[in-house]
């Protein structure tokens, strides 16, 4: 996600004009909502959020496989 000034929206504007914020997401992939001029929320399309979750799950599986391979002897001993 690239953050630039056209992706930034105040929380007040997001409350008052959500359709504009949704349009920003459609055009730019994400919108950052500011609260007191500090980035507070990120709004993305649902499909993008799903893809992020799949990537996290894949990372967990990769770590699990690596730990199992590294500690195979200990796991086999514990399984007895």
C-alpha positions in Angstrom: 0.0 0.0 0.0 1.4 3.4 -1.0 0.4 6.2 1.3 0.3 9.7 -0.2 -1.6 12.8 0.5 -4.5 11.8 -1.8 -5.0 8.7 0.3 -5.3 10.7 3.6 -8.8 11.6 5.0 -9.7 13.2 8.3 -12.1 11.2 10.5 -14.6 14.0 10.2 -14.6 13.8 6.5 -14.8 10.0 6.6 -17.9 10.3 8.8 -19.6 13.0 6.7 -18.7 11.6 3.2 -18.0 7.9 3.3 -18.8 7.5 -0.4 -15.8 9.7 -1.2 -13.6 7.6 1.0 -14.9 4.4 -0.6 -14.1 6.0 -4.0 -10.5 6.7 -2.9 -10.1 3.1 -1.9 -11.5 2.0 -5.3 -9.0 4.3 -7.1 -5.9 3.9 -4.9 -6.3 0.6 -3.2 -6.5 2.1 0.3 -7.4 5.2 2.3 -5.8 6.2 5.6 -8.1 7.9 8.1 -6.5 10.4 10.3 -7.6 11.2 13.9 -6.1 14.4 15.3 -3.8 14.5 12.2 -2.3 11.1 13.1 -2.9 8.0 11.0 -5.4 5.9 12.9 -7.3 3.6 10.5 -6.7 2.0 7.1 -9.6 1.2 4.8 -9.0 -1.4 2.1 -11.2 -3.5 -0.2 -12.4 -6.7 1.5 -10.7 -8.9 -1.1 -7.3 -7.3 -0.3 -7.9 -8.0 3.4 -8.6 -11.6 2.6 -5.4 -11.9 0.6 -3.4 -10.5 3.5 -4.9 -13.1 5.8 -4.0 -15.9 3.4 -0.4 -14.6 3.3 -0.2 -14.6 7.1 -1.6 -18.1 7.3 1.1 -19.2 4.7 3.8 -17.6 6.9 2.6 -19.5 9.9 2.6 -22.8 7.9 6.2 -22.1 6.7 7.4 -21.4 10.3 5.6 -24.5 11.5 7.2 -26.7 8.9 10.7 -25.3 9.6 10.3 -25.9 13.4 9.1 -29.4 12.8 12.0 -30.2 10.6 14.5 -28.6 13.0 13.1 -30.5 16.0 12.0 -33.7 14.4 13.9 -35.9 16.8 12.4 -34.3 19.8 8.9 -34.5 18.4 9.3 -38.2 17.5 10.5 -38.8 21.1 7.6 -37.0 22.5 5.2 -39.0 20.3 6.2 -42.3 21.9 
